[in-house]
Amino acid sequence: MTRPGEKGCDAVEGKDFVRIEDVLRDTALRGAVAQADAVNSPAHYNQGGIEAIEGIEASMVPEAYAGYLKGNIMKYLWRYEKKEKPVQDLKKARWYLDRLISALEDQKD
């Protein structure tokens, strides 16, 4: 088998073929992006351009919303060890924790 630059090979490195390392890296990146979307903005939580979390927040007084966020944090921490993707559930718990921190900081202002 000839390689780019060797006699008898017309391929130009980086142009006429794809390195397996690049394919694996790109596949891993796509997987990471898909997982991030599943944590930060799942498509099924958005209807008509409104995120479900925003509608929930708007429907509650601040104390109730904080309780809702706390409950979701606890839910994801409670069950992550039993899930097929435990890290994803921990990231979801962190996402809700970040929202709770932000909501409490906004109450102080």
Biopython code that builds the backbone (N, CA, C, O; Angstrom):
import numpy as np
from Bio.PDB.StructureBuilder import StructureBuilder

atoms = [
    (1, "MET", "N", (0.845, -1.171, 0.000)),
    (1, "MET", "CA", (0.000, 0.000, 0.000)),
    (1, "MET", "C", (0.892, 1.237, 0.000)),
    (1, "MET", "O", (1.825, 1.344, 0.796)),
    (2, "THR", "N", (0.597, 2.154, -0.891)),
    (2, "THR", "CA", (1.380, 3.391, -0.936)),
    (2, "THR", "C", (0.700, 4.469, -0.104)),
    (2, "THR", "O", (-0.511, 4.446, 0.117)),
    (3, "ARG", "N", (1.509, 5.403, 0.346)),
    (3, "ARG", "CA", (1.009, 6.510, 1.150)),
    (3, "ARG", "C", (1.240, 7.815, 0.401)),
    (3, "ARG", "O", (2.077, 7.876, -0.500)),
    (4, "PRO", "N", (0.493, 8.871, 0.771)),
    (4, "PRO", "CA", (0.714, 10.161, 0.122)),
    (4, "PRO", "C", (2.192, 10.556, 0.180)),
    (4, "PRO", "O", (2.852, 10.430, 1.211)),
    (5, "GLY", "N", (2.681, 11.035, -0.954)),
    (5, "GLY", "CA", (4.086, 11.438, -1.044)),
    (5, "GLY", "C", (4.993, 10.332, -1.548)),
    (5, "GLY", "O", (6.109, 10.606, -1.990)),
    (6, "GLU", "N", (4.534, 9.069, -1.489)),
    (6, "GLU", "CA", (5.337, 7.954, -1.982)),
    (6, "GLU", "C", (5.126, 7.782, -3.481)),
    (6, "GLU", "O", (4.084, 8.140, -4.029)),
    (7, "LYS", "N", (6.132, 7.231, -4.116)),
    (7, "LYS", "CA", (6.069, 6.978, -5.549)),
    (7, "LYS", "C", (4.880, 6.065, -5.857)),
    (7, "LYS", "O", (4.688, 5.037, -5.207)),
    (8, "GLY", "N", (4.091, 6.456, -6.852)),
    (8, "GLY", "CA", (2.946, 5.649, -7.264)),
    (8, "GLY", "C", (1.654, 6.037, -6.571)),
    (8, "GLY", "O", (0.607, 5.455, -6.852)),
    (9, "CYS", "N", (1.706, 7.003, -5.674)),
    (9, "CYS", "CA", (0.492, 7.436, -4.978)),
    (9, "CYS", "C", (0.169, 8.861, -5.419)),
    (9, "CYS", "O", (0.986, 9.773, -5.284)),
    (10, "ASP", "N", (-1.034, 9.029, -5.948)),
    (10, "ASP", "CA", (-1.464, 10.347, -6.417)),
    (10, "ASP", "C", (-2.230, 11.132, -5.342)),
    (10, "ASP", "O", (-2.551, 12.304, -5.541)),
    (11, "ALA", "N", (-2.517, 10.499, -4.224)),
    (11, "ALA", "CA", (-3.288, 11.169, -3.169)),
    (11, "ALA", "C", (-2.452, 12.251, -2.507)),
    (11, "ALA", "O", (-1.235, 12.128, -2.368)),
    (12, "VAL", "N", (-3.128, 13.301, -2.108)),
    (12, "VAL", "CA", (-2.479, 14.398, -1.393)),
    (12, "VAL", "C", (-2.961, 14.345, 0.048)),
    (12, "VAL", "O", (-4.165, 14.347, 0.305)),
    (13, "GLU", "N", (-2.029, 14.298, 0.983)),
    (13, "GLU", "CA", (-2.393, 14.196, 2.402)),
    (13, "GLU", "C", (-3.299, 15.347, 2.804)),
    (13, "GLU", "O", (-3.029, 16.507, 2.493)),
    (14, "GLY", "N", (-4.381, 15.010, 3.502)),
    (14, "GLY", "CA", (-5.321, 16.006, 3.967)),
    (14, "GLY", "C", (-6.338, 16.440, 2.926)),
    (14, "GLY", "O", (-7.250, 17.208, 3.232)),
    (15, "LYS", "N", (-6.190, 15.959, 1.707)),
    (15, "LYS", "CA", (-7.100, 16.375, 0.642)),
    (15, "LYS", "C", (-7.863, 15.198, 0.044)),
    (15, "LYS", "O", (-9.079, 15.272, -0.132)),
    (16, "ASP", "N", (-7.167, 14.126, -0.265)),
    (16, "ASP", "CA", (-7.773, 13.023, -0.997)),
    (16, "ASP", "C", (-8.163, 11.832, -0.124)),
    (16, "ASP", "O", (-8.668, 10.832, -0.633)),
    (17, "PHE", "N", (-7.938, 11.930, 1.157)),
    (17, "PHE", "CA", (-8.319, 10.832, 2.029)),
    (17, "PHE", "C", (-8.597, 11.376, 3.419)),
    (17, "PHE", "O", (-8.266, 12.520, 3.730)),
    (18, "VAL", "N", (-9.200, 10.555, 4.241)),
    (18, "VAL", "CA", (-9.533, 10.954, 5.598)),
    (18, "VAL", "C", (-8.781, 10.042, 6.559)),
    (18, "VAL", "O", (-8.799, 8.820, 6.416)),
    (19, "ARG", "N", (-8.127, 10.646, 7.530)),
    (19, "ARG", "CA", (-7.422, 9.845, 8.534)),
    (19, "ARG", "C", (-8.422, 9.334, 9.555)),
    (19, "ARG", "O", (-9.332, 10.061, 9.955)),
    (20, "ILE", "N", (-8.261, 8.093, 9.977)),
    (20, "ILE", "CA", (-9.181, 7.490, 10.946)),
    (20, "ILE", "C", (-9.186, 8.267, 12.255)),
    (20, "ILE", "O", (-10.221, 8.351, 12.916)),
    (21, "GLU", "N", (-8.053, 8.834, 12.639)),
    (21, "GLU", "CA", (-7.981, 9.625, 13.869)),
    (21, "GLU", "C", (-8.921, 10.829, 13.803)),
    (21, "GLU", "O", (-9.563, 11.192, 14.789)),
    (22, "ASP", "N", (-8.985, 11.440, 12.606)),
    (22, "ASP", "CA", (-9.876, 12.591, 12.437)),
    (22, "ASP", "C", (-11.340, 12.172, 12.522)),
    (22, "ASP", "O", (-12.161, 12.870, 13.118)),
    (23, "VAL", "N", (-11.657, 11.041, 11.928)),
    (23, "VAL", "CA", (-13.033, 10.547, 11.977)),
    (23, "VAL", "C", (-13.437, 10.245, 13.414)),
    (23, "VAL", "O", (-14.529, 10.615, 13.845)),
    (24, "LEU", "N", (-12.563, 9.578, 14.151)),
    (24, "LEU", "CA", (-12.864, 9.245, 15.544)),
    (24, "LEU", "C", (-13.021, 10.504, 16.387)),
    (24, "LEU", "O", (-13.933, 10.590, 17.209)),
    (25, "ARG", "N", (-12.131, 11.487, 16.187)),
    (25, "ARG", "CA", (-12.212, 12.740, 16.939)),
    (25, "ARG", "C", (-13.516, 13.454, 16.630)),
    (25, "ARG", "O", (-14.202, 13.914, 17.542)),
    (26, "ASP", "N", (-13.867, 13.553, 15.346)),
    (26, "ASP", "CA", (-15.097, 14.235, 14.957)),
    (26, "ASP", "C", (-16.321, 13.519, 15.499)),
    (26, "ASP", "O", (-17.276, 14.169, 15.924)),
    (27, "THR", "N", (-16.309, 12.202, 15.492)),
    (27, "THR", "CA", (-17.425, 11.426, 16.029)),
    (27, "THR", "C", (-17.561, 11.666, 17.523)),
    (27, "THR", "O", (-18.674, 11.816, 18.028)),
    (28, "ALA", "N", (-16.444, 11.703, 18.234)),
    (28, "ALA", "CA", (-16.483, 11.964, 19.673)),
    (28, "ALA", "C", (-17.013, 13.364, 19.949)),
    (28, "ALA", "O", (-17.775, 13.558, 20.896)),
    (29, "LEU", "N", (-16.624, 14.339, 19.139)),
    (29, "LEU", "CA", (-17.109, 15.704, 19.322)),
    (29, "LEU", "C", (-18.609, 15.788, 19.086)),
    (29, "LEU", "O", (-19.325, 16.453, 19.835)),
    (30, "ARG", "N", (-19.087, 15.112, 18.039)),
    (30, "ARG", "CA", (-20.531, 15.111, 17.776)),
    (30, "ARG", "C", (-21.280, 14.482, 18.946)),
    (30, "ARG", "O", (-22.345, 14.960, 19.337)),
    (31, "GLY", "N", (-20.725, 13.417, 19.498)),
    (31, "GLY", "CA", (-21.357, 12.775, 20.649)),
    (31, "GLY", "C", (-21.399, 13.691, 21.855)),
    (31, "GLY", "O", (-22.390, 13.719, 22.585)),
    (32, "ALA", "N", (-20.326, 14.443, 22.070)),
    (32, "ALA", "CA", (-20.275, 15.379, 23.192)),
    (32, "ALA", "C", (-21.282, 16.500, 23.007)),
    (32, "ALA", "O", (-21.929, 16.921, 23.966)),
    (33, "VAL", "N", (-21.418, 16.990, 21.772)),
    (33, "VAL", "CA", (-22.386, 18.052, 21.497)),
    (33, "VAL", "C", (-23.799, 17.526, 21.702)),
    (33, "VAL", "O", (-24.632, 18.211, 22.297)),
    (34, "ALA", "N", (-24.080, 16.325, 21.221)),
    (34, "ALA", "CA", (-25.418, 15.748, 21.395)),
    (34, "ALA", "C", (-25.731, 15.567, 22.862)),
    (34, "ALA", "O", (-26.857, 15.820, 23.289)),
    (35, "GLN", "N", (-24.751, 15.132, 23.646)),
    (35, "GLN", "CA", (-24.984, 14.951, 25.077)),
    (35, "GLN", "C", (-25.208, 16.295, 25.748)),
    (35, "GLN", "O", (-26.069, 16.415, 26.620)),
    (36, "ALA", "N", (-24.447, 17.302, 25.356)),
    (36, "ALA", "CA", (-24.629, 18.627, 25.937)),
    (36, "ALA", "C", (-26.027, 19.151, 25.643)),
    (36, "ALA", "O", (-26.664, 19.732, 26.522)),
    (37, "ASP", "N", (-26.514, 18.955, 24.425)),
    (37, "ASP", "CA", (-27.853, 19.392, 24.077)),
    (37, "ASP", "C", (-28.901, 18.658, 24.899)),
    (37, "ASP", "O", (-29.917, 19.245, 25.271)),
    (38, "ALA", "N", (-28.669, 17.392, 25.184)),
    (38, "ALA", "CA", (-29.605, 16.617, 25.993)),
    (38, "ALA", "C", (-29.655, 17.133, 27.419)),
    (38, "ALA", "O", (-30.643, 16.915, 28.119)),
    (39, "VAL", "N", (-28.615, 17.809, 27.857)),
    (39, "VAL", "CA", (-28.571, 18.371, 29.206)),
    (39, "VAL", "C", (-29.080, 19.809, 29.203)),
    (39, "VAL", "O", (-29.937, 20.162, 30.012)),
    (40, "ASN", "N", (-28.565, 20.633, 28.311)),
    (40, "ASN", "CA", (-28.827, 22.073, 28.357)),
    (40, "ASN", "C", (-30.101, 22.526, 27.664)),
    (40, "ASN", "O", (-30.736, 23.488, 28.096)),
    (41, "SER", "N", (-30.473, 21.851, 26.609)),
    (41, "SER", "CA", (-31.636, 22.312, 25.858)),
    (41, "SER", "C", (-32.246, 21.178, 25.042)),
    (41, "SER", "O", (-32.181, 21.197, 23.813)),
    (42, "PRO", "N", (-32.840, 20.188, 25.713)),
    (42, "PRO", "CA", (-33.455, 19.092, 24.963)),
    (42, "PRO", "C", (-34.568, 19.618, 24.056)),
    (42, "PRO", "O", (-35.378, 20.445, 24.475)),
    (43, "ALA", "N", (-34.601, 19.147, 22.843)),
    (43, "ALA", "CA", (-35.580, 19.631, 21.869)),
    (43, "ALA", "C", (-37.017, 19.444, 22.361)),
    (43, "ALA", "O", (-37.879, 20.275, 22.076)),
    (44, "HIS", "N", (-37.278, 18.368, 23.091)),
    (44, "HIS", "CA", (-38.648, 18.102, 23.521)),
    (44, "HIS", "C", (-39.089, 19.006, 24.676)),
    (44, "HIS", "O", (-40.232, 18.908, 25.120)),
    (45, "TYR", "N", (-38.206, 19.887, 25.173)),
    (45, "TYR", "CA", (-38.560, 20.846, 26.224)),
    (45, "TYR", "C", (-38.795, 22.237, 25.656)),
    (45, "TYR", "O", (-38.850, 23.211, 26.407)),
    (46, "ASN", "N", (-38.934, 22.343, 24.343)),
    (46, "ASN", "CA", (-39.112, 23.633, 23.696)),
    (46, "ASN", "C", (-40.306, 23.547, 22.763)),
    (46, "ASN", "O", (-40.336, 22.723, 21.849)),
    (47, "GLN", "N", (-41.298, 24.413, 23.001)),
    (47, "GLN", "CA", (-42.468, 24.455, 22.120)),
    (47, "GLN", "C", (-42.749, 25.904, 21.759)),
    (47, "GLN", "O", (-42.856, 26.763, 22.635)),
    (48, "GLY", "N", (-42.864, 26.161, 20.501)),
    (48, "GLY", "CA", (-43.168, 27.507, 20.055)),
    (48, "GLY", "C", (-42.113, 28.526, 20.443)),
    (48, "GLY", "O", (-42.425, 29.703, 20.627)),
    (49, "GLY", "N", (-40.874, 28.093, 20.568)),
    (49, "GLY", "CA", (-39.795, 29.006, 20.921)),
    (49, "GLY", "C", (-39.698, 29.296, 22.405)),
    (49, "GLY", "O", (-38.890, 30.128, 22.818)),
    (50, "ILE", "N", (-40.505, 28.627, 23.218)),
    (50, "ILE", "CA", (-40.473, 28.842, 24.671)),
    (50, "ILE", "C", (-39.920, 27.594, 25.333)),
    (50, "ILE", "O", (-40.435, 26.493, 25.140)),
    (51, "GLU", "N", (-38.864, 27.777, 26.116)),
    (51, "GLU", "CA", (-38.305, 26.665, 26.893)),
    (51, "GLU", "C", (-39.249, 26.361, 28.056)),
    (51, "GLU", "O", (-39.787, 27.276, 28.681)),
    (52, "ALA", "N", (-39.444, 25.097, 28.337)),
    (52, "ALA", "CA", (-40.330, 24.684, 29.426)),
    (52, "ALA", "C", (-39.913, 25.330, 30.750)),
    (52, "ALA", "O", (-40.766, 25.773, 31.519)),
    (53, "ILE", "N", (-38.615, 25.382, 31.013)),
    (53, "ILE", "CA", (-38.137, 25.926, 32.290)),
    (53, "ILE", "C", (-38.540, 27.386, 32.450)),
    (53, "ILE", "O", (-38.826, 27.831, 33.562)),
    (54, "GLU", "N", (-38.564, 28.138, 31.344)),
    (54, "GLU", "CA", (-38.957, 29.546, 31.413)),
    (54, "GLU", "C", (-40.445, 29.684, 31.724)),
    (54, "GLU", "O", (-40.842, 30.555, 32.498)),
    (55, "GLY", "N", (-41.261, 28.830, 31.124)),
    (55, "GLY", "CA", (-42.685, 28.839, 31.414)),
    (55, "GLY", "C", (-42.977, 28.446, 32.853)),
    (55, "GLY", "O", (-43.848, 29.024, 33.503)),
    (56, "ILE", "N", (-42.238, 27.458, 33.342)),
    (56, "ILE", "CA", (-42.407, 27.021, 34.732)),
    (56, "ILE", "C", (-42.030, 28.151, 35.680)),
    (56, "ILE", "O", (-42.756, 28.436, 36.632)),
    (57, "GLU", "N", (-40.890, 28.798, 35.420)),
    (57, "GLU", "CA", (-40.456, 29.900, 36.278)),
    (57, "GLU", "C", (-41.495, 31.025, 36.287)),
    (57, "GLU", "O", (-41.804, 31.580, 37.341)),
    (58, "ALA", "N", (-42.028, 31.354, 35.120)),
    (58, "ALA", "CA", (-42.998, 32.442, 35.029)),
    (58, "ALA", "C", (-44.299, 32.125, 35.760)),
    (58, "ALA", "O", (-45.026, 33.032, 36.164)),
    (59, "SER", "N", (-44.591, 30.841, 35.927)),
    (59, "SER", "CA", (-45.853, 30.448, 36.553)),
    (59, "SER", "C", (-45.783, 30.363, 38.075)),
    (59, "SER", "O", (-46.793, 30.089, 38.722)),
    (60, "MET", "N", (-44.600, 30.595, 38.658)),
    (60, "MET", "CA", (-44.415, 30.379, 40.095)),
    (60, "MET", "C", (-43.867, 31.611, 40.785)),
    (60, "MET", "O", (-43.200, 32.445, 40.172)),
    (61, "VAL", "N", (-44.161, 31.709, 42.068)),
    (61, "VAL", "CA", (-43.488, 32.719, 42.882)),
    (61, "VAL", "C", (-42.050, 32.234, 43.095)),
    (61, "VAL", "O", (-41.786, 31.038, 42.977)),
    (62, "PRO", "N", (-41.121, 33.136, 43.406)),
    (62, "PRO", "CA", (-39.718, 32.742, 43.522)),
    (62, "PRO", "C", (-39.457, 31.577, 44.480)),
    (62, "PRO", "O", (-38.621, 30.722, 44.188)),
    (63, "GLU", "N", (-40.144, 31.530, 45.594)),
    (63, "GLU", "CA", (-39.919, 30.443, 46.565)),
    (63, "GLU", "C", (-40.342, 29.085, 45.992)),
    (63, "GLU", "O", (-39.669, 28.076, 46.201)),
    (64, "ALA", "N", (-41.461, 29.077, 45.272)),
    (64, "ALA", "CA", (-41.932, 27.829, 44.665)),
    (64, "ALA", "C", (-40.974, 27.367, 43.569)),
    (64, "ALA", "O", (-40.687, 26.176, 43.447)),
    (65, "TYR", "N", (-40.482, 28.316, 42.776)),
    (65, "TYR", "CA", (-39.545, 27.978, 41.716)),
    (65, "TYR", "C", (-38.253, 27.414, 42.305)),
    (65, "TYR", "O", (-37.705, 26.447, 41.777)),
    (66, "ALA", "N", (-37.764, 28.010, 43.392)),
    (66, "ALA", "CA", (-36.559, 27.492, 44.052)),
    (66, "ALA", "C", (-36.797, 26.067, 44.535)),
    (66, "ALA", "O", (-35.909, 25.221, 44.426)),
    (67, "GLY", "N", (-37.978, 25.795, 45.062)),
    (67, "GLY", "CA", (-38.310, 24.442, 45.508)),
    (67, "GLY", "C", (-38.365, 23.460, 44.350)),
    (67, "GLY", "O", (-37.917, 22.320, 44.470)),
    (68, "TYR", "N", (-38.917, 23.907, 43.229)),
    (68, "TYR", "CA", (-38.960, 23.081, 42.028)),
    (68, "TYR", "C", (-37.545, 22.711, 41.581)),
    (68, "TYR", "O", (-37.264, 21.548, 41.289)),
    (69, "LEU", "N", (-36.655, 23.708, 41.530)),
    (69, "LEU", "CA", (-35.268, 23.454, 41.121)),
    (69, "LEU", "C", (-34.586, 22.501, 42.095)),
    (69, "LEU", "O", (-33.897, 21.571, 41.677)),
    (70, "LYS", "N", (-34.776, 22.730, 43.391)),
    (70, "LYS", "CA", (-34.168, 21.863, 44.410)),
    (70, "LYS", "C", (-34.655, 20.427, 44.250)),
    (70, "LYS", "O", (-33.869, 19.488, 44.366)),
    (71, "GLY", "N", (-35.944, 20.256, 43.987)),
    (71, "GLY", "CA", (-36.495, 18.910, 43.789)),
    (71, "GLY", "C", (-35.863, 18.206, 42.604)),
    (71, "GLY", "O", (-35.574, 17.011, 42.674)),
    (72, "ASN", "N", (-35.646, 18.931, 41.519)),
    (72, "ASN", "CA", (-35.008, 18.329, 40.346)),
    (72, "ASN", "C", (-33.549, 17.979, 40.618)),
    (72, "ASN", "O", (-33.065, 16.944, 40.160)),
    (73, "ILE", "N", (-32.855, 18.820, 41.348)),
    (73, "ILE", "CA", (-31.471, 18.507, 41.730)),
    (73, "ILE", "C", (-31.439, 17.198, 42.504)),
    (73, "ILE", "O", (-30.638, 16.309, 42.214)),
    (74, "MET", "N", (-32.318, 17.093, 43.490)),
    (74, "MET", "CA", (-32.366, 15.891, 44.325)),
    (74, "MET", "C", (-32.721, 14.661, 43.497)),
    (74, "MET", "O", (-32.150, 13.589, 43.696)),
    (75, "LYS", "N", (-33.666, 14.815, 42.568)),
    (75, "LYS", "CA", (-34.092, 13.694, 41.721)),
    (75, "LYS", "C", (-32.919, 13.134, 40.926)),
    (75, "LYS", "O", (-32.702, 11.922, 40.905)),
    (76, "TYR", "N", (-32.163, 14.012, 40.273)),
    (76, "TYR", "CA", (-31.049, 13.544, 39.448)),
    (76, "TYR", "C", (-29.916, 12.963, 40.289)),
    (76, "TYR", "O", (-29.269, 12.000, 39.877)),
    (77, "LEU", "N", (-29.674, 13.538, 41.457)),
    (77, "LEU", "CA", (-28.643, 12.978, 42.336)),
    (77, "LEU", "C", (-29.078, 11.637, 42.908)),
    (77, "LEU", "O", (-28.254, 10.743, 43.102)),
    (78, "TRP", "N", (-30.350, 11.498, 43.173)),
    (78, "TRP", "CA", (-30.894, 10.277, 43.777)),
    (78, "TRP", "C", (-30.733, 9.074, 42.845)),
    (78, "TRP", "O", (-30.443, 7.969, 43.302)),
    (79, "ARG", "N", (-30.920, 9.287, 41.547)),
    (79, "ARG", "CA", (-31.009, 8.137, 40.646)),
    (79, "ARG", "C", (-29.850, 7.970, 39.668)),
    (79, "ARG", "O", (-29.856, 7.030, 38.874)),
    (80, "TYR", "N", (-28.855, 8.859, 39.705)),
    (80, "TYR", "CA", (-27.799, 8.794, 38.676)),
    (80, "TYR", "C", (-27.061, 7.462, 38.667)),
    (80, "TYR", "O", (-26.635, 7.009, 37.604)),
    (81, "GLU", "N", (-26.901, 6.830, 39.811)),
    (81, "GLU", "CA", (-26.157, 5.558, 39.871)),
    (81, "GLU", "C", (-26.913, 4.407, 39.206)),
    (81, "GLU", "O", (-26.321, 3.377, 38.884)),
    (82, "LYS", "N", (-28.181, 4.580, 39.008)),
    (82, "LYS", "CA", (-28.998, 3.515, 38.407)),
    (82, "LYS", "C", (-29.225, 3.739, 36.914)),
    (82, "LYS", "O", (-29.890, 2.935, 36.261)),
    (83, "LYS", "N", (-28.688, 4.807, 36.381)),
    (83, "LYS", "CA", (-28.938, 5.170, 34.997)),
    (83, "LYS", "C", (-27.857, 4.632, 34.065)),
    (83, "LYS", "O", (-26.730, 4.360, 34.480)),
    (84, "GLU", "N", (-28.236, 4.487, 32.785)),
    (84, "GLU", "CA", (-27.291, 4.040, 31.761)),
    (84, "GLU", "C", (-26.214, 5.097, 31.504)),
    (84, "GLU", "O", (-25.073, 4.768, 31.180)),
    (85, "LYS", "N", (-26.592, 6.375, 31.653)),
    (85, "LYS", "CA", (-25.655, 7.485, 31.458)),
    (85, "LYS", "C", (-25.591, 8.309, 32.741)),
    (85, "LYS", "O", (-26.164, 9.397, 32.803)),
    (86, "PRO", "N", (-24.902, 7.807, 33.762)),
    (86, "PRO", "CA", (-24.896, 8.500, 35.054)),
    (86, "PRO", "C", (-24.311, 9.907, 34.986)),
    (86, "PRO", "O", (-24.789, 10.807, 35.676)),
    (87, "VAL", "N", (-23.294, 10.106, 34.171)),
    (87, "VAL", "CA", (-22.677, 11.435, 34.081)),
    (87, "VAL", "C", (-23.686, 12.440, 33.521)),
    (87, "VAL", "O", (-23.707, 13.596, 33.941)),
    (88, "GLN", "N", (-24.512, 12.009, 32.586)),
    (88, "GLN", "CA", (-25.525, 12.907, 32.032)),
    (88, "GLN", "C", (-26.497, 13.361, 33.123)),
    (88, "GLN", "O", (-26.871, 14.534, 33.164)),
    (89, "ASP", "N", (-26.906, 12.457, 33.997)),
    (89, "ASP", "CA", (-27.802, 12.851, 35.087)),
    (89, "ASP", "C", (-27.102, 13.793, 36.061)),
    (89, "ASP", "O", (-27.732, 14.716, 36.578)),
    (90, "LEU", "N", (-25.820, 13.581, 36.320)),
    (90, "LEU", "CA", (-25.088, 14.500, 37.188)),
    (90, "LEU", "C", (-24.983, 15.885, 36.544)),
    (90, "LEU", "O", (-25.055, 16.900, 37.237)),
    (91, "LYS", "N", (-24.817, 15.925, 35.236)),
    (91, "LYS", "CA", (-24.780, 17.213, 34.537)),
    (91, "LYS", "C", (-26.144, 17.901, 34.601)),
    (91, "LYS", "O", (-26.219, 19.125, 34.703)),
    (92, "LYS", "N", (-27.218, 17.115, 34.541)),
    (92, "LYS", "CA", (-28.549, 17.697, 34.672)),
    (92, "LYS", "C", (-28.741, 18.259, 36.077)),
    (92, "LYS", "O", (-29.321, 19.333, 36.239)),
    (93, "ALA", "N", (-28.266, 17.550, 37.081)),
    (93, "ALA", "CA", (-28.343, 18.062, 38.448)),
    (93, "ALA", "C", (-27.574, 19.380, 38.552)),
    (93, "ALA", "O", (-28.049, 20.333, 39.171)),
    (94, "ARG", "N", (-26.405, 19.430, 37.956)),
    (94, "ARG", "CA", (-25.598, 20.657, 37.978)),
    (94, "ARG", "C", (-26.321, 21.784, 37.242)),
    (94, "ARG", "O", (-26.278, 22.935, 37.676)),
    (95, "TRP", "N", (-26.984, 21.459, 36.128)),
    (95, "TRP", "CA", (-27.725, 22.465, 35.370)),
    (95, "TRP", "C", (-28.799, 23.097, 36.243)),
    (95, "TRP", "O", (-28.950, 24.319, 36.264)),
    (96, "TYR", "N", (-29.558, 22.254, 36.975)),
    (96, "TYR", "CA", (-30.589, 22.774, 37.871)),
    (96, "TYR", "C", (-29.968, 23.536, 39.037)),
    (96, "TYR", "O", (-30.522, 24.543, 39.479)),
    (97, "LEU", "N", (-28.837, 23.073, 39.536)),
    (97, "LEU", "CA", (-28.152, 23.782, 40.618)),
    (97, "LEU", "C", (-27.704, 25.172, 40.156)),
    (97, "LEU", "O", (-27.852, 26.149, 40.890)),
    (98, "ASP", "N", (-27.167, 25.257, 38.961)),
    (98, "ASP", "CA", (-26.767, 26.559, 38.418)),
    (98, "ASP", "C", (-27.978, 27.488, 38.293)),
    (98, "ASP", "O", (-27.876, 28.682, 38.578)),
    (99, "ARG", "N", (-29.122, 26.944, 37.869)),
    (99, "ARG", "CA", (-30.344, 27.761, 37.783)),
    (99, "ARG", "C", (-30.783, 28.227, 39.163)),
    (99, "ARG", "O", (-31.208, 29.370, 39.331)),
    (100, "LEU", "N", (-30.681, 27.343, 40.149)),
    (100, "LEU", "CA", (-31.071, 27.709, 41.510)),
    (100, "LEU", "C", (-30.164, 28.812, 42.053)),
    (100, "LEU", "O", (-30.642, 29.780, 42.644)),
    (101, "ILE", "N", (-28.882, 28.666, 41.856)),
    (101, "ILE", "CA", (-27.936, 29.695, 42.310)),
    (101, "ILE", "C", (-28.256, 31.027, 41.639)),
    (101, "ILE", "O", (-28.298, 32.062, 42.303)),
    (102, "SER", "N", (-28.477, 31.005, 40.350)),
    (102, "SER", "CA", (-28.796, 32.222, 39.614)),
    (102, "SER", "C", (-30.093, 32.853, 40.122)),
    (102, "SER", "O", (-30.164, 34.070, 40.295)),
    (103, "ALA", "N", (-31.107, 32.041, 40.359)),
    (103, "ALA", "CA", (-32.392, 32.551, 40.850)),
    (103, "ALA", "C", (-32.226, 33.195, 42.221)),
    (103, "ALA", "O", (-32.804, 34.251, 42.481)),
    (104, "LEU", "N", (-31.452, 32.578, 43.092)),
    (104, "LEU", "CA", (-31.238, 33.139, 44.429)),
    (104, "LEU", "C", (-30.418, 34.411, 44.375)),
    (104, "LEU", "O", (-30.674, 35.351, 45.127)),
    (105, "GLU", "N", (-29.431, 34.447, 43.488)),
    (105, "GLU", "CA", (-28.650, 35.669, 43.324)),
    (105, "GLU", "C", (-29.521, 36.814, 42.803)),
    (105, "GLU", "O", (-29.370, 37.958, 43.231)),
    (106, "ASP", "N", (-30.435, 36.498, 41.875)),
    (106, "ASP", "CA", (-31.322, 37.518, 41.333)),
    (106, "ASP", "C", (-32.269, 38.058, 42.398)),
    (106, "ASP", "O", (-32.647, 39.229, 42.347)),
    (107, "GLN", "N", (-32.659, 37.221, 43.365)),
    (107, "GLN", "CA", (-33.552, 37.657, 44.448)),
    (107, "GLN", "C", (-32.864, 38.684, 45.347)),
    (107, "GLN", "O", (-33.517, 39.569, 45.900)),
    (108, "LYS", "N", (-31.536, 38.561, 45.491)),
    (108, "LYS", "CA", (-30.793, 39.478, 46.351)),
    (108, "LYS", "C", (-30.712, 40.871, 45.757)),
    (108, "LYS", "O", (-30.674, 41.866, 46.480)),
    (109, "ASP", "N", (-30.687, 40.935, 44.412)),
    (109, "ASP", "CA", (-30.524, 42.233, 43.732)),
    (109, "ASP", "C", (-31.759, 43.089, 43.786)),
    (109, "ASP", "O", (-31.763, 44.201, 43.258)),
]
sb = StructureBuilder()
sb.init_structure("model")
sb.init_model(0)
sb.init_chain("A")
sb.init_seg("    ")
for serial, (resi, resn, name, xyz) in enumerate(atoms, 1):
    if name == "N":
        sb.init_residue(resn, " ", resi, " ")
    sb.init_atom(name, np.array(xyz, "f"), 0.0, 1.0, " ", f" {name:<3s}", serial, name[0])
structure = sb.get_structure()
